[in-house]
Amino acid sequence: MIREARSFVYLSAFYVEWDAYAVELLNALGDARARGAEVNLLIDGFGQRLGAVLMSSADRQALSARLDGLRSSGTTVSFYKPAHLAQRLLGGGQHVKIQVSDGGEAIFGSSNITKTSFEGWNEYSVAVRGPITRTLLESYREIGGTVSDRHLRELDEVCDDTSADHELDYWLCNPNTEQGPLGPLGWRGENEVTSRMIEMLDAARTSVCITSFYFKPVEPLMAALVRAAKRGVHIEVFHSHRDALAATDLAWIAAAVNYDRLLSSGVTVFENRHGEHSKIILVDDDWVAFGSYNFEDAAHDRLAEAMLSSRDSRAVEPAAAIFADLRRDPDNAAVTWETIASRPEHLRKRIARFGRFKWWM
């Protein structure tokens, strides 16, 4: 898409890691700018600080130099930072991954710009055309980016409303824009993405399948899942194994602290040893949503997140096929009472010590 862009290209990311994938992508953005396309790259400031721990000092310097080079060529490169200090200190940011170009196509999904996303973890993204493309580009403003009205008009010319036959519902919430000086501390506002998924869980009749990086949802969402399981809905959760994130096991601990509750409610939990980073929820094999929303507290009250949802079979069937593949994947192991009981003592102590801080992890 970047190589074909002639007028403009927009790209948002949670973080960029200096590796072969980032080098190729950033070079493509530079080439697009050199041939006259307007290029806009939005990176989350908090996400980039997190991602920086995966890079050496030399790699961080190389990435910074390349971004400076893009800026000097006229590329808009910006880092999103929420307005309030408390938000920035507590991990506020934007987690939405959107790419849009003048060709009238958009990419929307879960992956970061890093080798880990492309070669390690499971990811899920979609390419879309039609009116939804303009909607995605407009939403770029809500996650901290800038968008030219002229580019929106160009999309109107190539995205024909009359030919669109696949109804997609787009949910987006940036809680940082709704909060005061204390940021997420004590915030009780509504997150549309969380609320819509709770509605779907409460309406579930037979089955719910979920993928998430680490499954540690905000309490109202967890409660809705447990309610569904207790009324007989068959629920499967696929997320990452403790070993999938080499830097720390704290994210896994924040998920593992709820295993007893989930298993007691009848929820089946699978851990993927190489990492599950997609974000999909499939209800009754009839409705699906996918995008950037991790099932965690931060997705509810600190990070801008977005999902696309649909009842169209062209969206539902691929998701159902993914879950069928995940059930057969030998990398996925079910969490059982036996595996919980077999944890070594030092791991039990870590869960007991740090699990209470789930909101922070």
N, C-alpha and C positions, 0 to 999 in steps of 0.2 A: 504493500500500500504506500509506504513512504517513497519507494523508488519510482512509483507511478505518479505521485503528487506533483502537480504543476502550479497550483494556486495556493493551497494551504494544507497543513497537517497539524493536528492537536494530539497530544499524548499526555495522559496523567499516570503517575506511578506512585506506589508507596515507598519504594526505594530502588536504587540502581546499584548493582555491584559491579566493580571493575573486573570484568572477565571477557571472554571471547564474544559472548552474546551482547553485552553492553557496548563493546568496542564497535561491533558491526552495526548495531542499531544507531549509536550516536554518530558514526561516520555517515550512515544513510541520511540522518537528519541534516548533517552538515552539507551533504551533496544536494539535498532538496533545497536548502537555503541558497546554495551557490547558483542553482539554475533559476532562482527567482521566487520560489515558493515561500510563503510566510510560515514560520515554524514556531510552535508554542509547546514547551515542555514544562509540565508542572510536577514537582516531586514533593512528597510530604517531608517536612523538616524533622518531625519526630521519627518517622519511619527510616529516614536516611541515617539518623544518629544510631538507631538500633542496628541497621544493616552495616554500619561502619565497623562494628566489632568483628565482622566476618572478614574484613579486609586488612591487609598489612598497611603500615604507614606509607609505604611507597605506592601502593595501589590507591589509597585515599588521595594522595597528592596527584597521581596521574588522572584520576577521575575529576578532581577539582580543576586541573589544568585544561582538560578536554571541555568541561562545561564553560570555563572562561573563554575558551576558543570559540565555542558556539555563540556565546553572547557577543563577542567582538565582531562576529560575522552578521549580527542583526537578529539572531534567534532569541526569542523570549524564553529565558530559563528562570523559573521562579521556584522558591520553596515555600510551601504553605505553612503558616504559623497562625494559630488562633489569636484572637484579639487580647485575651486576658492572660496575665502571668500565671495564674493558677492552672489554667488550661494547658499551657505550655509545659509547666512543671509536672503535671499529672498525666502526660501522654496524649493530649488532645491533638487531633490532626485529621487528615483525610486519607481514606483507604480505598477509594474508588479507582478502578482501572478502566479508562476509556481511551480509545484511539479513533479519530475521525479524520477523513480527508475529503478533498474536493471531488473525489470519484463517487461520492454518495454512499459510501459504505462505512460502517463502524465495527470495531471489535470491542467486546465488553466481556469481562470475566474476572478471574481470580488470580492470575499469575503476576509475579513481580519480575523485574528485569534482572534476572540472575540465573546462572547455570543450575542452581538448585531447583528452580521452578521448571526449567525446560528439560532437565535430565534426571532429577531426583524425585520430587514429590508429584503426586497426581494433581492435575489442574483441570479446570473446565472453563473455556471461553467460547463465545459464539460470534459469528460475523452476521451482521444484519444490514438490510437496505430498506429504503422507504422512509416514511415520516418519522419513525422511531430514531433515525439517525440525527435528525434535527433536534429532537427532544434530548438525546444524549449530549449533543454539543451545547445546547442551551444550559444543561445542568452543570456543565464545566464551570460556570460562574459560581454556582452554589458550593463548590468544593474549593474555592479560592483562586480559580483561574480567570483569565480575561478572554473574552470572545468578541470578535469583530462582527457587527451587524451585517456588514457586507458579505462575510462568509456564510452567515445564516441565510441570506438571500440567495447566494449561489447554491446552497443545498436545496432550497425550495425549487430551483429550476431543474435539478436532477432527480429529486425525490418526488415521484408522482403519487399523490394521495389516492388517485382512482385505481391504481394497480395494486395497492396494498391489500392483501387478503389474509394476513396472519395478525390477529389481535394480540398485542403485547401490552401488559400493564407495567409501568415503571414506577418503582418506589425509591425515594431518596430522602435521607435525613442527615443533616449536618447539625448535631446537637450543640456544637460550639457557637453557632449563630443564635441559639435560643437561651444561652446561659448568661449569668451576670459575672461579677468579679470573682466569685468563688468557684466558677467553672462547674465541674460535675459534682462537687461536694454539696450534698443536700439537694441536688437537682431532682425534681419530680415531674419534669415535663414529659410530653408524649413523644415517642419515637415512632414515626409512621411505619417503618420497616418492621420493627418489633411487633407493633400492634397488629399489622396485617398477617404476620405469621401466626400470632396467637389466635386470631380469628380462624385461620385455616386449620390449626390444630384442634380447636374446639369444634370445628365442623367435620373433622375426620370420622369416617365410619368404619373402615376396614384396615387401612395400613398407612404408615408414615415411614419414609426412608430419608435419612439425613446424612450428608457429609459435611465435615467441618475440620479445620486444622486441629484444634483441641476443643472438645465439646464441654464447655463450661458456661452455659448461657446465663443471662440475667434471670433473677428469680421468677418474675412473672412468666417468662417463656418456659423455664424449667417446670413450673407448676402446671402450665397448660399441657406439656408433654406427659407429665405424670397422670394428669386427669384423663387424657386420652388412653393411656396404657391401662389404667384401672377400669375403664369402661369396656375394655376388650379389644381395643385397636392394637394391631400387631405393629410394633415399632422397632426399627433397626437404626442404629447410629454407627457410622463408620468415621473414625478419626485416627489420629496419629499415635504411634507407639512412643514410649518414653525415649527410645534411642533415635527417633527421627529428627530431633533438634539437638545437634551436638553441643551448642553453646550453653544450654541450661535445661534442666528437667522441671523447672518451676511451672511452666505452662501445663505440662502433663500432670503435675501434682494438683494443680487447680481443677483439673478435670477428674482425676482419680478420687478426690475427696467426695465426689458424688456417686461413685460406683455402687455403693451399698443401696442408696436411695433408688437408683435406676433399676438395678437388678431386682430389688424387692417389689418394684412396680411392674415387673415383667418386660422391661426394655432390654433388647439384645444389643450389646455393645461390642464392636470390633475395633482392634488396634492394627494399624498398618505400619509395618516395621520401617518401610522406606519413606513414609509420610503421605498423608492425605490432606491436600491443601485446597481442594475444590470446595465450593459452598453451594450445595444443592439440597432442596427439600421437595420431595415427591409425596403427594397425598392421594390415597385411594387410586393410584395409577391413573388419575384423571386431571391432576393439576400439578404444575411444577413451578418453582422459582429458583433462580440461580444468579450469582453475581459475586459480590465482594464481602458480604456480611458473614463474619465469623460468629459462631455461637459463643459469645463471651460478653462480660460486662462492658468492656471497652467499646465493643461494637454498638452498644446501646447508648452510652452516655459520654463517650470521648472521641469517637472517630466518625467522620462522615462515611456512610455506607450506602450502597444501592443494590437493588435486585430487579431483575425482569421476571415477570410471571406470565403464565399462559395455560390455557386449557386445550390448546390446539395439539392434535396428535403429533404434528411435526416437531413440537418441543417436548411433549410428554414421552414419546416412544424412545428417543435417544437417551433420555434420563433413565427410563426403566431399563434399557439395555446396559447402561453403566452400572446400575445396582446389581443386575444379574452377573455382570463380570466381577464385581467386587466380592460377591458371595463365593465365586469360584477361585478367587485369587489366593494362592497359598501364602502370600504376604500378610493377609488379614487373619488374625487370630481372635477368637471370641474371648471376651472377659467372662470368667465364671467365678463362682464362690471358691472353687479350688485354686484358681490362679491368684485370687486375692489372699487366700489363706497361706499360700506358699511364698509370699513376699518375704525377703530377708528382713531381719529386725531393724537394720539401719534405715531401710526404705520406709518401713512403717513409722519410724520416728520422724523422718523427714516429712511425711504426709501429715502427721499429727502436728508437727511444729509449724509448717508453712501453709497447710491447707486452709487455715483460718483467714489467710490473707488473699483469698481467691480474687477479690475485687481488684487487687493491684496487679494480678498476673494474667 
